[in-house]
């Protein structure tokens, strides 16, 4: 499952709706796999960034550029999404294109 975030201003709302949808589908299927997402951002100059976020126990792990050795630990999805937006938009042009998809470990 993949979705385009149309406007960076809607980042939190659309990310949280996507997470809710994934969690609902996992629960409906009886799947206890931790919920996770991959965020990709690209600007018009060809620069791109990636953030992988997933639940582990009671925390949310953020892996900048998908690299486990740089993983950051957050207490909830709101904190992790805020940090990922900063990461994704840092040094990119004003309105980067952002896509979101389900992460499976």
N, C-alpha and C positions, 0 to 999 in steps of 0.2 A: 504494500500500500504506500502510495506516494502522493504528495500534495504540494502545490505551489503556493507560497504565501505572497499574495498580490501586493501588499504594501507593508513595508517594514514597521510602520506605525501600528499595524494589527498583529505584530509578532506574538505578543503574549496571548492574546485572545485566541488566535488561530492555533498556536502551539498547544494551549491547554485543551481546546476542543478536540484536537487530533489525539492527544494523550487520553482523554476521556473515552473516545471512540475505541482506541486500541485496548484500553483496560476492559471496557465492556465486552469486546469481542473475545478477549482472553478468558474472562470470567464465564461467558456464555458457553465457551468450548470446554470449560473445566480445566483450562491450562493454567498452571501456576508459574509459568515462566515470568521472570521479572520484566516489567515494562521498560521499553527503551526507545529512543528516537535518534535519528541522524539528521543534523541540520547542515545544509550546504549553502554557502553564499558566494556569489560571483558578481563582479562589477563589469562595466563596459570595457575596461582596459585589459580584461583577461585575468585579473587577480582573483584568486578564490581561497576560501577558508572552509573548514569543516569542524563540527563539534559533535561528539557522540555523548549522549546522556542516557543513563540507565539506573534503575533502582537496584540497590544492594542492601539487604536488611532494611533498616529504617532510614537510609541515606540515599542521596542521588549523587552519582559519580559523573563528573564532566571530564571527558578526555579531549583536550584541544587537539585538533588535527587527527583525532583517532589514536593518539599515542598514549599507551597505558602508563609509560614512565612519567608523563606530565599530568597525570590524573589529579583532579581536585575533588574534594569531598564537600557536599552541601547538605544541610539539614532538611531541605524540602525542594519541591519542584520550582517554586517561585524564585528562590535564591539562585538555583542552577540555571534557570531560563534567563534571569537578569544577567548573570555572568556570561552566558553563552551569547547573548545579543551583543554585549560589549566586545567579546572576542571576535564575533563574526563581522562586525561593522568597523572594527579598528583598522585604519589604513585602507579602507575601500572607499570608492566614490560614494556620493550622497545616497543614492537609492539602489542598493545591491538587490539582485534577484536572490530570493531565499527559497529553498525547497526543504521539505520535511518528509521523512519516511520512517517506517518502523525499523528498529534495530533488534536484531536477534543475535545473541552471543553464540 
